[in-house]
Amino acid sequence: MKRRPELTLGPVYFLWDGPRWRDFHFRIADEAPVERVVIGETVCSKRQHFIEPHLAEVIERLERAGKTVILSSLALVTLEREGRQIRELAEERDHLVEANDLSALGLFAGHAHTVGPLVNVYNGATARLLAARGATRICLPPELPFTSVEKIAADAPDVALEVFAFGRTPLAISARCAHARSKGKIKDNCLFVCGDDPDGLTVKTLDRQPFLSLNGVQTLSHTCQTLLGDLPDLVDAGISSFRLSPQTCDMVAVARLYRDVLDGKRDGADALASLADIYPDAPFSNGFHHAREGAAFIARSRNASG
Amino acid sequence: MELICPAGTPAAFREAVDAGADAVYCGFRDETNARNFPGLNFSREELREAIAYAHARGVETFVALNTFMRAGDEEIWYRAAADAVALGADALILADFGLMAHVAERYPEQRLHVSVQASASNPEAIGFLVEAFNAKRVVLPRTLTVADIARIGKRIPCEMEVFVFGGLCVMAEGRCSLSSYATGKSPNMNGVCSPASHVHYRKDGRDMVSELGDFTINRFPAGEAAGYPTLCKGRFDIADSHAYAFEDPVSLDAMGEIDALRAAGVSALKIEGRQRGKAYVADVVSTLRKALDATPAERERLLARMHGMSEGQKTTTGAYEKRWR
């Protein structure tokens, strides 16, 4: 029998100042119907100090509210101090940790951990391998089409699988900071200019079509990947949790909407209209899910079979 | 240091061998490798002949199976690995853990190299791949400085290979779905980035506009040569400034760093360019071969010649230099 599908709030990818980050999580703890919350700087190690003073109180508040807290690791690890951070996380025993790069996969092995959407899990063989090394839940890469998701779920039944269901899609990460570069700086003297754009800095084409979104060394989609209409298929395929990636919109309202659709209280098409009101800043996309260009949005046909 | 050279065709392969490659890398004519372009790559028979040609001259052949196995189609990658092993490949260059595990288990004698697409950017990551899959060499991502490489070299139990010349990924390799976002074809699953099938050029007034899928990647006023719309080398509009947001249309030339790379413990230098013609391969390989063996003064003269061969004729030392970040 399938268990009730759950919601995971992903790590805040953007640079929010400490109090904003804290208050956001306090409200999630108090109001959002999510089972687990992933916290911790994931994109740029230079930002760590913004949230560090608030980590303990946020963890406490979330746990008191019954949420499972998972500590995120960095997506790109090149510097000595970044490597040290991963080694410290590997020693963490009070909370689950989430691996977002290969060093974390290596160091977290042997202890229960989760795997984030920035690790390349494209097939069942890889999912089984990570599960054998201690991964208990894997959030699959956003670019996977449904056909792959379905196949991986069938091939790796012993590991819980999660899908990236809401948020601007993480598309790339670089040693170079395009965000700093766009403001005439480089990574080493960036002055944290990415903090000016808490929902990302829009990259438009020269024909002024919004295309991508910069977040420090990370590049996201301009569109918001939204699988609200595709949840029933994913649940049927065996996906046990859905990840909501924080944007500056009302994430409590987003979580309630996804919860209602998963509980059958609202229908996907109707919920999409509400979602557009909650997060009007970004058009929706679900092209990756439908094996199309990621930027596309494929409306679900009400008469579609199966 | 070894010189590892690209070959997209049997003719380019022979040129690379004759021009002084220590090893040539190539792939099968399908999505099992990251240069899955029309008209490129090797049939099984062509690979058999190429490996024989190379072995007769003391040169090794590395077979790149460096895309990620599409769920449900794993057999395509498993068969490619089985054939490459049977044909006598000296190393397989792999990116997918599932495929690495398969090769390590089925063909424990086969030498396994970690592709740049695996994005193993630190000692712990590399240690993991050595421990889990018995990897003998790692091709380092183009995200590291020379100092980073030297630091890594001291702490890993395998060889390091680095890119020194040719195309340059701006993003961490194997972790980029920008092209997939615009075209639906995934570099990781389909082996193509900014594929020609999705490229269009159109005139707009006096401008030439280049597009990838539905997105404008660049706009060239009359008189400026219209380059290929590789997504991360496009010009975009950010807060009303028009610029190359990620990287200029440059290519990598780090041959000036070879002494530092040798001192850092690098055992092999890699040239990008399986999509390039045989004349280019012959010219670049023979020049770099001479440069590797030359005195510093002589090397400078040789390398000056190389600039004319680079893509767009503009070069960068990329992440090897800290300020690139």
Interface residues (C-beta under 8 A of the other chain):
Chain A: L76 V77 T78 L79 E80 E82 G83 I86 R87 D101 L102 S103 A104 L105 G106 L107 A109 L118 N120 Y122 N123 G124 A125 T126 R128 L129 L130 R133 P141 P142 E143 L144 T147 S148 V149 K151 I152 D155 T169 L171 A172 I173 S174 A175 R176 C177 A178 R181 S182 I186 K187 D188 L201 T202 V203 K204 T205 L206 D207 R208 Q209 F211 L212 L214 T219 S221 G287 F288 A291 R292 E293 G294 A295 A296
Chain B: F68 M69 R70 A71 G72 E74 A95 D96 F97 G98 L99 A101 H102 A118 S119 A120 S121 N122 P123 E124 A125 G127 F128 L129 E131 A132 R142 T143 L144 D148 R151 V170 M171 A172 G174 R175 C176 S177 L178 S180 Y181 A182 T183 G184 S186 N188 M189 V209 G213 D214 F215 T216 I217 N218 R219 C232 R235 F236 D237 I238 A239 S241 H242 A243 A245 F246 E247 A319 K322 R323 W324 R325
